[in-house]
Amino acid sequence: MEEYDIYARVTPEHKLRVVSSLKDLGYIVAVTGDGVNDAPALKKADIGVAMGITGTDVSKEASDMILTDDNFHSIVNAIEEGRIVYANIQKFVTYLLSVNIAEILIILIAVLSNWSLPLVAVQILWINLVTDGLPALALSLDPPEKNMMQKKPRKLNENIITKNLLMLIMISNAVVTATVLLLFKYYLQFNYLAKAQTIAFTTIVLAELIIVYLNRKLFDMPIFKSNKYLLGAVISSLLLQLAIIYSPLNKFFKIVPLSIVDWYYIIGSLIIMVIVLFIIDTIIKTYNKQEEGIKKSLLSTKLEFSR
């Protein structure tokens, strides 16, 4: 099967056998057709593509995709659109996991350490609904990567969260948790719980707004370009956070206004957090490139020996 590219004078039974054999060999099979005799192969294929103008009703019903313009180039456009949707779902899920687990860890560690709670219920609700909800939705509108169609197809059994992404999610949560808890513990020594909670609350909000951009870097996207919706969501979340800190709403959220010195501590801690995450990300990517290079060299060595 793998030695031939073209088959001529095939019957519907032959088409079905070709599709079945290719699937048995592990290939992802797409079949295009427009006639009644193409229906079995269209149904058997991973993706059956029928012609919308010249295709019969039987072929359309058996297929997964219908080309309304009978143009094969539309298949490429559909694949690109599918990759964009999948990549944006990955970004969405990765971002939410990169920040929400930190909230759980912060509360859990504080309880186990017999500290006061760094976050109260209304603050957690605000974080989940507003400050990470808006950017997460904006990620779903991210434009495609420049080299989207040059990438190899993903494996069928590949999880939406890969091993590398899972590792970075765990590291991100650990770094955010450490940053917030260190600031909270530092301010607790002044016996001003409301100020310490405000610091923890604001730090985790700003950390999430930073991580949403760092998250795009994981997918080889420009950090600050090409998504006006994300920029709008981040600015809106930041302004809303400032509004509840410096308005009468702060009583409802059980927080207090922050001084310039407080902001120095928050921003300084976040800068250190970003540097740490950048260093870790660079180390992981360098390791992955070296590992990929070793695999390629081993494969080329095997091919030379087989010759």
C-alpha positions as CSV (number, residue, x, y, z in Angstrom):
1,M,0.0,0.0,0.0
2,E,2.7,2.5,0.9
3,E,4.6,1.9,-2.3
4,Y,1.8,3.3,-4.6
5,D,0.4,6.8,-5.0
6,I,-2.2,6.3,-7.7
7,Y,-4.8,3.6,-8.2
8,A,-6.8,3.4,-11.5
9,R,-10.0,1.6,-12.5
10,V,-11.0,0.9,-8.9
11,T,-14.4,-0.4,-7.9
12,P,-16.3,0.8,-4.8
13,E,-15.0,-2.4,-3.1
14,H,-11.4,-1.5,-4.0
15,K,-11.8,2.0,-2.6
16,L,-13.1,0.6,0.7
17,R,-10.2,-1.9,0.9
18,V,-7.7,0.9,0.2
19,V,-9.2,3.1,3.0
20,S,-9.3,0.1,5.4
21,S,-5.7,-0.9,4.7
22,L,-4.4,2.7,5.1
23,K,-6.2,3.0,8.4
24,D,-4.8,-0.3,9.6
25,L,-1.3,1.0,8.8
26,G,-2.0,3.9,11.2
27,Y,-2.7,6.7,8.6
28,I,-5.4,9.3,9.0
29,V,-7.4,8.9,5.8
30,A,-9.5,11.5,4.0
31,V,-11.6,10.6,1.0
32,T,-13.3,12.9,-1.5
33,G,-16.2,11.7,-3.6
34,D,-19.4,12.8,-5.3
35,G,-21.1,9.6,-6.4
36,V,-23.3,6.9,-4.9
37,N,-20.4,4.4,-5.3
38,D,-18.1,6.6,-3.2
39,A,-20.4,6.4,-0.1
40,P,-18.8,3.3,1.5
41,A,-15.3,4.7,1.3
42,L,-16.6,8.1,2.5
43,K,-18.2,6.5,5.5
44,K,-15.2,4.4,6.4
45,A,-12.6,7.2,6.1
46,D,-11.6,9.3,9.1
47,I,-12.8,12.3,7.2
48,G,-15.2,11.9,4.3
49,V,-15.5,14.9,2.0
50,A,-18.4,15.3,-0.4
51,M,-19.0,17.8,-3.2
52,G,-21.7,20.2,-2.5
53,I,-22.6,21.2,-6.1
54,T,-22.1,18.0,-8.1
55,G,-22.3,15.5,-5.2
56,T,-25.3,13.1,-4.8
57,D,-27.4,13.1,-1.6
58,V,-26.1,9.7,-0.7
59,S,-22.5,10.9,-0.8
60,K,-23.3,14.0,1.3
61,E,-25.1,11.9,4.0
62,A,-22.1,9.6,4.2
63,S,-19.5,12.3,4.5
64,D,-18.3,14.4,7.4
65,M,-17.6,17.5,5.4
66,I,-19.3,19.0,2.3
67,L,-17.5,21.4,0.0
68,T,-20.2,23.9,-0.9
69,D,-18.0,25.4,-3.7
70,D,-16.5,22.0,-4.9
71,N,-13.1,23.6,-4.4
72,F,-10.4,21.3,-2.9
73,H,-8.6,24.4,-1.5
74,S,-11.5,24.7,1.0
75,I,-10.2,21.5,2.6
76,V,-7.0,23.3,3.5
77,N,-8.9,26.2,4.9
78,A,-11.0,23.9,7.0
79,I,-7.9,22.2,8.4
80,E,-6.4,25.5,9.3
81,E,-9.6,26.6,11.0
82,G,-9.6,23.4,13.0
83,R,-6.0,23.9,14.1
84,I,-6.8,27.4,15.2
85,V,-9.8,26.3,17.3
86,Y,-7.8,23.5,18.9
87,A,-4.8,25.7,19.7
88,N,-7.1,28.4,21.3
89,I,-8.8,25.7,23.4
90,Q,-5.3,24.6,24.5
91,K,-4.4,28.2,25.4
92,F,-7.7,28.7,27.3
93,V,-7.4,25.5,29.3
94,T,-3.7,26.0,30.0
95,Y,-4.2,29.6,31.2
96,L,-7.0,28.7,33.6
97,L,-5.1,25.8,35.0
98,S,-2.0,27.9,35.3
99,V,-3.7,30.3,37.7
100,N,-6.7,28.7,39.4
101,I,-4.8,25.8,41.0
102,A,-2.6,28.5,42.7
103,E,-5.7,29.9,44.5
104,I,-6.4,26.4,45.9
105,L,-2.8,26.0,47.0
106,I,-2.6,29.4,48.6
107,I,-5.7,28.7,50.8
108,L,-4.6,25.1,51.5
109,I,-1.1,26.1,52.6
110,A,-2.4,28.9,54.8
111,V,-4.9,26.6,56.5
112,L,-2.3,23.9,57.1
113,S,0.2,26.5,58.4
114,N,-2.5,27.9,60.8
115,W,-2.4,31.3,59.2
116,S,-5.3,33.7,58.6
117,L,-6.9,33.2,55.2
118,P,-5.1,35.2,52.4
119,L,-8.3,35.4,50.4
120,V,-12.0,35.5,51.4
121,A,-14.9,34.1,49.4
122,V,-15.9,37.3,47.6
123,Q,-12.3,37.9,46.5
124,I,-12.0,34.4,45.0
125,L,-15.4,34.9,43.2
126,W,-14.1,38.2,41.8
127,I,-10.9,36.6,40.6
128,N,-12.7,33.7,38.8
129,L,-15.5,35.7,37.3
130,V,-13.7,38.9,36.3
131,T,-9.9,39.1,36.4
132,D,-9.2,35.7,34.8
133,G,-12.6,35.2,33.1
134,L,-12.3,38.1,30.7
135,P,-8.7,37.3,29.5
136,A,-9.6,33.6,29.2
137,L,-12.5,34.4,26.8
138,A,-10.2,36.8,24.8
139,L,-7.7,33.9,24.3
140,S,-10.4,32.0,22.4
141,L,-10.2,34.8,19.8
142,D,-6.4,34.6,19.3
143,P,-5.3,34.7,15.7
144,P,-3.4,31.8,14.2
145,E,0.4,31.3,14.6
146,K,2.4,32.2,11.5
147,N,3.7,28.6,11.0
148,M,0.4,26.9,11.9
149,M,0.1,24.9,8.7
150,Q,3.8,24.0,8.6
151,K,3.5,22.0,11.8
152,K,3.2,18.3,11.9
153,P,-0.3,16.9,12.6
154,R,-0.8,16.0,16.3
155,K,-1.1,12.4,17.3
156,L,-4.6,11.0,17.7
157,N,-4.0,9.9,21.3
158,E,-2.3,13.2,22.3
159,N,-4.0,14.9,25.3
160,I,-5.0,18.5,25.0
161,I,-2.6,19.2,27.9
162,T,0.8,17.8,26.8
163,K,3.5,16.7,29.2
164,N,5.4,20.0,28.6
165,L,2.3,22.1,29.2
166,L,1.5,20.1,32.3
167,M,5.0,20.7,33.7
168,L,4.8,24.5,32.9
169,I,1.3,24.6,34.5
170,M,2.7,23.1,37.7
171,I,5.7,25.4,37.8
172,S,3.5,28.4,37.1
173,N,1.2,27.6,40.0
174,A,4.1,26.9,42.3
175,V,5.8,30.2,41.5
176,V,2.6,32.2,41.8
177,T,1.7,30.5,45.1
178,A,5.2,31.2,46.6
179,T,5.0,34.9,45.5
180,V,1.6,35.5,47.0
181,L,2.3,33.6,50.3
182,L,5.6,35.3,50.9
183,L,4.1,38.8,50.5
184,F,1.1,37.8,52.6
185,K,3.3,36.4,55.4
186,Y,5.5,39.5,55.3
187,Y,2.5,41.8,55.8
188,L,1.0,39.6,58.5
189,Q,3.8,40.5,60.8
190,F,2.5,44.0,61.0
191,N,-0.8,42.7,62.5
192,Y,-2.9,44.3,59.8
193,L,-4.9,41.4,58.3
194,A,-6.9,43.6,55.9
195,K,-3.8,45.0,54.3
196,A,-2.2,41.6,54.0
197,Q,-5.3,40.2,52.3
198,T,-5.4,43.2,50.0
199,I,-1.8,42.6,49.0
200,A,-2.4,38.8,48.4
201,F,-5.6,39.6,46.5
202,T,-4.0,42.2,44.2
203,T,-0.8,40.2,43.7
204,I,-2.7,37.1,42.4
205,V,-4.9,39.3,40.2
206,L,-1.9,41.0,38.6
207,A,0.0,37.7,38.3
208,E,-2.9,36.2,36.3
209,L,-2.9,39.2,34.0
210,I,0.8,38.7,33.4
211,I,0.6,35.0,32.9
212,V,-2.1,35.3,30.3
213,Y,0.6,36.9,28.1
214,L,3.3,34.5,29.1
215,N,0.9,31.8,28.2
216,R,0.9,33.0,24.6
217,K,4.7,32.6,24.6
218,L,4.3,28.9,25.2
219,F,2.6,28.6,21.9
220,D,5.2,30.7,20.0
221,M,2.9,33.7,19.7
222,P,4.1,37.3,20.0
223,I,3.5,38.3,23.6
224,F,2.1,41.8,23.2
225,K,0.8,41.7,19.6
226,S,-2.1,40.6,17.4
227,N,-5.0,40.2,19.9
228,K,-6.8,43.5,20.6
229,Y,-9.5,41.7,22.5
230,L,-6.9,40.3,25.0
231,L,-5.4,43.7,25.4
232,G,-8.9,45.2,26.1
233,A,-9.7,42.4,28.6
234,V,-6.4,42.8,30.5
235,I,-6.8,46.6,30.7
236,S,-10.5,46.3,31.7
237,S,-9.6,43.8,34.4
238,L,-6.8,46.0,35.7
239,L,-9.0,49.1,35.8
240,L,-11.8,47.2,37.6
241,Q,-9.3,45.9,40.2
242,L,-8.0,49.5,40.8
243,A,-11.7,50.7,41.1
244,I,-12.6,48.3,43.9
245,I,-9.4,49.1,45.8
246,Y,-9.8,52.9,45.7
247,S,-13.5,53.2,46.0
248,P,-16.2,52.5,48.6
249,L,-16.5,49.1,47.1
250,N,-13.4,48.0,49.0
251,K,-15.5,47.5,52.1
252,F,-17.6,44.9,50.3
253,F,-14.5,43.1,49.2
254,K,-12.9,43.4,52.6
255,I,-9.8,45.2,51.3
256,V,-8.1,48.6,52.0
257,P,-6.4,51.2,49.8
258,L,-2.7,50.5,49.0
259,S,0.1,52.9,49.4
260,I,3.0,53.6,46.9
261,V,5.3,51.4,49.1
262,D,2.8,48.5,48.9
263,W,2.8,48.8,45.1
264,Y,6.6,48.7,45.1
265,Y,6.5,45.4,47.0
266,I,3.9,43.9,44.6
267,I,5.5,45.0,41.4
268,G,9.0,44.0,42.6
269,S,7.7,40.5,43.5
270,L,6.0,40.2,40.1
271,I,9.1,41.2,38.2
272,I,11.0,38.4,40.1
273,M,8.2,36.0,39.3
274,V,8.4,36.8,35.6
275,I,12.2,36.4,35.5
276,V,11.9,33.0,37.2
277,L,9.2,31.8,34.8
278,F,11.2,33.0,31.7
279,I,14.3,31.2,32.9
280,I,12.4,28.0,33.5
281,D,10.7,28.2,30.2
282,T,14.0,28.8,28.4
283,I,15.6,25.8,30.2
284,I,12.7,23.5,29.3
285,K,12.7,24.6,25.6
286,T,16.5,24.2,25.3
287,Y,16.2,20.7,26.8
288,N,13.4,19.7,24.4
289,K,15.4,20.9,21.4
290,Q,18.4,18.9,22.5
291,E,16.3,15.8,23.0
292,E,14.6,16.3,19.6
293,G,18.1,16.6,18.0
294,I,19.3,13.4,19.7
295,K,16.2,11.6,18.4
296,K,16.8,12.8,14.9
297,S,20.5,11.8,14.9
298,L,19.5,8.3,16.2
299,L,16.9,8.0,13.5
300,S,19.4,9.0,10.8
301,T,21.9,6.5,12.2
302,K,19.4,3.7,12.0
303,L,18.5,4.6,8.4
304,E,22.2,4.5,7.4
305,F,22.7,1.1,9.0
306,S,19.5,-0.2,7.3
307,R,20.9,0.7,3.9
